[in-house]
Amino acid sequence: MTLSCIVPMASTSARPFMLLALCVLLQAFISAQSSGSPFNVIGRVYCDTCRCGFETPATNYIEGAKVRIECRDRKSLQVVYSNEGVTDSTGTYNISVEDDHQDEICESVLVSSPVADCKSADPGRSRATLVLTRYNGVINENLSANAMGFLKDQPLAGCTELLLQYAPDT
């Protein structure tokens, strides 16, 4: 498709001006996208009271748990960005992340739990992968991270009955 198809009424002398204007607008759009406001990573931290590896009705959400956002260089795997936060009374954290991290591997990572008998991070739920870029078609500063959990030292008494709800009928 030629430019004359797009703008059939434009004179030959106006075409270079229109092409220049289009390039300037495109550059302005790209600049605005890359210099946007910070990302807000939102997630929850829980105590797996049944030690089953996922959230259940018996799950407790942890106030005061420390979480860190880490971004690593894809080639060297060195940490190039880090920021910590603490969960509120609902076990929710909201951590601000500056800049775009398009070419980096970013994750939410559990740091510590204030609960005495729930301090061991669940190996399968101790980190959550994040996509911290504006170059993926998503126009949103608020990003939800998967919930992460610590394991209770000993499962609660009613966990066996609770977990039977998840078993197929036999």
C-alpha positions in Angstrom: 0.0 0.0 0.0 1.4 3.4 -0.9 1.1 6.7 0.9 -1.1 8.0 -1.9 -3.7 5.3 -1.0 -3.8 6.4 2.6 -3.9 10.2 1.8 -5.3 10.4 -1.7 -5.9 14.2 -1.6 -2.5 15.2 -0.3 -0.3 17.0 -2.7 3.2 15.7 -3.5 4.8 18.5 -1.4 2.7 17.6 1.7 3.6 14.0 1.8 7.1 14.4 3.3 5.6 16.7 6.0 2.9 14.1 6.8 5.5 11.3 7.0 7.6 13.4 9.4 4.6 14.2 11.6 3.8 10.4 11.7 7.4 9.6 12.8 7.3 12.3 15.5 4.0 11.1 16.9 5.3 7.5 16.9 8.4 8.6 18.8 6.3 10.5 21.3 4.1 7.5 21.9 7.1 5.2 22.5 8.7 7.8 24.9 5.5 8.2 26.9 5.2 4.4 27.2 8.7 3.9 28.5 8.7 6.8 31.0 5.4 5.9 32.7 4.6 5.8 36.4 6.0 3.0 38.5 4.5 -0.5 38.6 2.6 -1.6 41.7 3.1 -5.3 42.4 0.3 -6.7 44.5 0.3 -10.1 46.1 -0.5 -12.1 49.2 1.5 -14.2 51.7 -0.1 -17.1 53.6 0.7 -19.7 56.2 -0.1 -23.2 54.7 -1.6 -24.6 57.9 -2.2 -28.0 56.3 1.2 -28.3 54.6 -0.5 -29.2 51.3 1.2 -26.7 49.0 -1.8 -24.6 48.1 -4.4 -22.3 49.8 -7.3 -24.0 51.6 -10.2 -22.7 53.7 -7.8 -23.2 56.7 -5.1 -20.9 55.3 -4.1 -17.9 57.4 -2.7 -14.8 55.7 0.4 -13.4 57.4 0.7 -9.8 58.6 4.3 -8.5 58.7 5.8 -11.0 56.2 8.7 -9.5 54.3 8.7 -9.8 50.5 11.3 -8.7 48.0 11.0 -7.9 44.3 14.1 -8.9 42.4 15.0 -8.4 38.8 18.1 -10.2 37.3 20.0 -9.7 34.1 19.0 -12.5 31.6 22.6 -13.3 30.7 24.6 -12.9 33.9 21.7 -13.6 36.3 23.1 -10.8 38.6 20.5 -8.9 40.6 20.1 -5.5 38.9 17.0 -4.3 40.8 15.7 -5.0 44.3 13.0 -3.5 46.5 11.4 -4.9 49.7 8.0 -4.5 51.3 5.9 -5.9 54.2 2.4 -7.4 54.2 -0.6 -5.6 55.8 -3.2 -7.1 58.2 -4.8 -9.0 55.2 -1.4 -10.6 54.2 -1.3 -8.3 51.1 1.8 -6.5 49.9 2.0 -3.6 47.5 5.5 -2.9 46.3 6.4 -0.1 43.9 8.8 -0.9 41.1 10.6 1.9 39.2 11.4 1.7 35.5 10.7 -0.9 32.8 12.4 -4.3 33.2 11.7 -5.7 29.8 14.9 -7.7 29.3 15.2 -8.9 32.9 13.9 -11.9 34.9 11.8 -10.5 37.7 10.2 -12.3 40.7 8.5 -11.7 44.0 10.4 -13.6 46.6 9.6 -14.5 50.2 12.1 -13.1 52.7 10.7 -13.9 56.2 7.7 -14.6 58.3 6.9 -13.2 61.7 4.9 -16.3 62.7 6.9 -18.5 65.1 5.6 -21.8 63.9 5.3 -20.8 60.2 8.7 -19.7 59.1 9.7 -22.3 56.5 9.1 -21.1 52.9 7.2 -23.6 50.8 9.7 -24.5 48.0 7.0 -24.6 45.4 5.4 -21.3 46.5 8.3 -19.2 47.7 8.5 -17.0 44.5 6.3 -15.7 41.8 7.3 -14.7 38.3 6.5 -11.1 37.2 6.4 -9.4 33.8 7.5 -5.8 34.5 7.3 -4.1 31.1 4.9 -1.9 29.2 6.0 -3.5 25.9 3.7 -6.5 26.1 0.3 -4.9 25.2 -0.9 -4.6 28.8 -1.7 -1.1 29.9 -1.8 -1.3 33.6 0.5 -0.2 36.4 -1.1 -2.6 38.9 0.3 -6.2 38.5 -1.0 -9.2 40.5 1.5 -11.7 41.7 0.6 -15.3 42.6 0.2 -15.9 46.3 3.3 -17.2 48.1 3.4 -19.3 51.3 5.2 -20.5 54.3 4.6 -24.0 55.8 3.3 -24.5 59.3 5.7 -26.7 61.4 2.9 -29.2 62.1 -0.4 -29.4 60.2 -3.6 -28.5 62.1 -5.8 -31.3 63.5 -8.6 -31.0 61.0 -6.5 -31.0 57.9 -7.1 -34.6 56.9 -10.9 -34.1 56.8 -10.4 -30.8 54.9 -8.2 -32.4 52.3 -10.8 -35.1 51.6 -12.9 -32.4 50.0 -10.2 -32.2 47.2 -10.0 -36.0 46.7 -12.0 -37.5 43.8 -14.9 -39.8 44.8 -13.7 -43.4 45.1 
